[in-house]
């Protein structure tokens, strides 16, 4: 027994901190489900377009390997780096969002300039930009916490900075990323302790602005109309086609699903079945209980990230705390919106389901985000270990 304890001790005789096993397990389960459902949802499309059923699966595994490597490197970066580099990361986020709008650099897909392409390298910049903006906001809250809690300027200034990013996102356009970013930002401000009246005003202004933006473009207004009644004769084979096909998938799944690989909707009925609407295919094949499993895993992930942030806040590490809160809100909001879109509870938006959907940018940024939260917990354990005297 004594030899085991010695192996667990650092050279200074203190117990070595461990990674949060629950968060790693939850992440691993979501990744495993993602591999299964992407493999199932993409085979027919891949066979038709690329003459091999495993085209998307192989690329998904390559993206996962790259995401795991980037996550490992990110975990090795001390939290103090993110705290000190907040302004630089803000500039980088705005620069990326601006570059994607330039012809020759930005790549248009389905009418949106969301992808940057420089030589062989490319990706969806809004995924990384959201994380960088959360890092900046966490640093602001940690530096100006008293001002945030006592003065109107405390929350107006960071919102003004975020408005620059929001304008750039709307120019792409990427309304879904705007909603996710604003949800995370508002949640972080609330957890930062803004006064209730200030928070109510901020929420009201944000909601009014989102409504105005939503109805300002004909295609967004059409999505809202379709969302209200996707089964209308003029919608079911037009703007409401994707939603109605997703709802058919949920109906076919019933309690236990039709079985892995037996989805009918993936056979060219449901567009983007392996990306934005991967949850609908999972629900069709695994049923209600399979859907509850995925939702439960996302709830558990958000809870673990929040718990790690709470421990950091109790320890006086406010930057680490708000960074963990922000990442939890980013992942939770994106998962909630994606599932809401799949089930018809929210208007259609082009958002992936974190860790499950096919797509390199989303997987890499999600793994980076989880790695940062794990680093927060790791450094918190290191501090706790130094305060405890080793037993003799």
Beta strands, then each sheet from edge to edge (+ up, - down):
strand 1: 106-109
strand 2: 112-118
strand 3: 121-124
sheet 1: 1+ 2- 3+
end
